[in-house]
Amino acid sequence: MELASEHDLSAILRRIVELAVQLTDARYGALGVLGANGGLSDFISTGVTDEQRAAIGDPPHGRGILGLLVSEARPLRLRNIADHPSSVGFPPNHPPMRSFLGAPVSARGSVFGNIYLTDKQGAVEFDEGDEETLVVLATQAGVAIENVRLLEETERAHERLRELSVLEDRERIARELHDGVIQSLFAAGMSLQGAAAMTDDANLAGRIEGVVTDLDRTIGDLRNYIFGLRPGLLADRELDRALRDLAEDFQERTGIVTVVEVQPATAAAISAEAGDVLQIVREALSNVGRHSGAETCRLVLRQANGIATLEVDDDGAGFGSASVEGSGLPNLRARAERIGATLAIDSSGNGTTVRLEIPLLR
């Protein structure tokens, strides 16, 4: 009943040793827990003072008489430990011990450890009654240990269920933010950029672009929040889905047929740079819509030889090298440098290609 009332394994092991000593009138008692290598991984003792334990040094590893009980796993009763052939003696500073009684403790069909008792008080050796008592105690101890282990497993299972419930809630919130709020902000940004392209008022266009920049910052903050809520699958898919949504919005707004070829694995590999990558694509598409006169546009993301390559190309009129600096494309180079990437712009008169190369091993 005392053992059954305990729910902590270390407390149960300590109580087993105390009960064994009390029931058999032993001077010293210990419980050795078997480790994976067949030796003793833990050794709980009573009767030896802290000073004596410190003077003895390391606890036993399961050799000699203790090792015999480990290998044979059956009760052992001795009048004098030193007389047994397996005895290897005691280490320096160890208190003298003569009579011995030991029994295995089994839990879940396997030996969990052994109870060791020495120096029967009031007699020269332990008797058959002591051995029977210890065997019964060892059996009950095995049941108590098994119950505690089952309780711990149940508690771990409940904790895992609670964790899964939290993860489900976090994923639901993350998906609602992505599919609702972020997509609405994307659409609003594209509409504002369209309005900026249609006005001849440079001051108004600049103010609109400032609002778009603020929206980009907000989207970046939300994306970081989503990554924190669901850093696994959703984070990996975020950039892939965002690129496709961006291209779809661009096509609907401008009427330019936009083909998307994105490798999901590559998008996942550069997801940490998603905010800057999306802004580069947004500005590149904006230039296509404003200046190219293109009928088709292509957005490609792939990887080879440790490099993720993002390309935005069109079949428009292109522009000369002298016009590059006035197109706003230098801003793209600055963003590329910030994420350790390189940006190349090719506009030879047969369309324009903006190519971003991001090293995957940085």
Long-range contacts (C-beta under 8 A, 24 or more apart in sequence): 3-140, 3-141, 3-143, 3-144, 4-144, 4-147, 6-144, 6-148, 7-148, 7-151, 8-148, 9-145, 9-148, 9-149, 9-152, 12-141, 12-144, 12-145, 12-148, 13-42, 13-44, 13-145, 14-44, 14-46, 16-105, 16-115, 16-137, 16-141, 16-144, 17-44, 17-45, 17-46, 17-115, 18-46, 19-137, 20-115, 20-117, 20-134, 20-137, 21-46, 21-47, 21-117, 23-130, 23-133, 23-134, 23-137, 24-101, 24-117, 24-120, 24-126, 24-130, 24-133, 24-134, 25-120, 25-121, 25-122, 25-123, 25-130, 26-101, 26-117, 26-118, 26-119, 26-120, 26-121, 26-126, 27-118, 27-119, 27-120, 27-121, 28-95, 28-97, 28-117, 28-118, 28-119, 29-115, 29-116, 29-117, 29-118, 30-115, 30-116, 31-105, 31-113, 31-114, 31-115, 31-116, 32-60, 32-62, 32-66, 32-70, 32-113, 32-114, 32-116, 33-112, 33-113, 34-62, 34-70, 34-111, 34-112, 34-113, 34-114, 38-62, 38-70, 39-70, 40-66, 40-70, 40-113, 42-113, 48-95, 52-93, 52-95, 55-93, 56-91, 56-92, 56-93, 56-94, 57-91, 57-93, 63-88, 64-88, 64-89, 65-100, 65-102, 66-102, 66-114, 66-116, 69-102, 69-104, 69-114, 69-116, 70-111, 70-114, 73-104, 73-111, 73-114, 74-103, 74-104, 75-101, 75-102, 75-103, 75-104, 75-131, 75-134, 75-135, 76-100, 76-101, 76-102, 76-103, 77-101, 77-102, 77-125, 77-126, 77-130, 77-131, 78-125, 79-124, 79-125, 81-118, 98-124, 99-123, 99-124, 99-125, 99-126, 100-126, 101-126, 101-130, 101-131, 101-134, 102-134, 103-131, 103-134, 103-135, 103-138, 104-138, 105-138, 105-141, 105-142, 105-145, 106-138, 106-139, 106-142, 107-142, 107-143, 107-145, 107-146, 107-149, 108-146, 108-149, 112-142, 112-145, 115-141, 167-230, 170-229, 170-230, 171-229, 171-230, 171-234, 173-229, 174-226, 174-229, 174-230, 174-234, 175-230, 175-234, 177-222, 177-225, 177-226, 177-229, 178-226, 178-234, 178-238, 178-241, 181-222, 182-219, 182-222, 182-223, 182-226, 182-242, 183-245, 185-215, 185-218, 185-219, 185-222, 186-219, 186-242, 186-245, 186-246, 186-249, 187-249, 188-215, 189-215, 189-216, 189-219, 189-282, 190-246, 190-249, 190-250, 190-253, 190-282, 191-253, 193-282, 193-286, 193-289, 194-253, 194-254, 194-289, 197-286, 197-289, 197-290, 216-275, 216-278, 216-279, 216-282, 219-275, 219-278, 220-275, 223-274, 223-275, 227-271, 235-268, 235-271, 236-264, 236-267, 236-268, 236-271, 237-264, 237-267, 237-268, 238-271, 238-274, 239-267, 239-268, 239-270, 239-271, 239-274, 239-277, 239-278, 240-264, 240-267, 240-268, 242-274, 242-278, 243-267, 243-278, 243-281, 243-299, 243-301, 246-278, 246-281, 246-282, 246-285, 247-285, 247-299, 250-285, 250-288, 250-289, 250-297, 251-297, 253-289, 254-288, 254-289, 256-288, 256-289, 256-294, 256-295, 256-296, 256-297, 256-314, 257-295, 257-296, 257-297, 258-285, 258-296, 258-297, 258-298, 258-299, 259-296, 259-297, 259-298, 259-299, 260-298, 260-299, 260-300, 261-298, 261-299, 261-300, 261-301, 261-302, 262-299, 262-300, 262-301, 263-301, 263-302, 263-303, 265-303, 266-301, 266-302, 266-303, 266-308, 267-301, 269-303, 269-308, 269-360, 270-308, 270-358, 270-360, 273-339, 273-341, 273-358, 276-335, 276-336, 276-338, 276-339, 277-310, 277-339, 277-356, 277-358, 279-335, 280-310, 280-332, 280-335, 280-336, 280-343, 280-354, 280-356, 281-310, 281-312, 283-328, 283-329, 283-331, 283-332, 284-312, 284-332, 284-354, 285-312, 287-327, 287-328, 287-329, 287-352, 287-354, 288-312, 288-314, 288-316, 288-352, 291-316, 291-319, 291-327, 292-316, 292-317, 292-318, 292-351, 292-352, 293-317, 294-351, 303-360, 306-359, 306-360, 306-361, 307-357, 307-358, 307-359, 307-360, 308-357, 308-358, 308-359, 308-360, 309-355, 309-356, 309-357, 309-358, 310-355, 310-356, 310-357, 310-358, 311-353, 311-354, 311-355, 311-356, 312-353, 312-354, 313-351, 313-352, 313-353, 313-354, 314-351, 314-352, 315-350, 315-351, 316-351, 316-352, 317-349, 317-351, 318-347, 318-348, 318-349, 318-350, 318-351, 318-352, 319-347, 319-352, 320-347, 321-347, 323-347, 329-354, 332-356
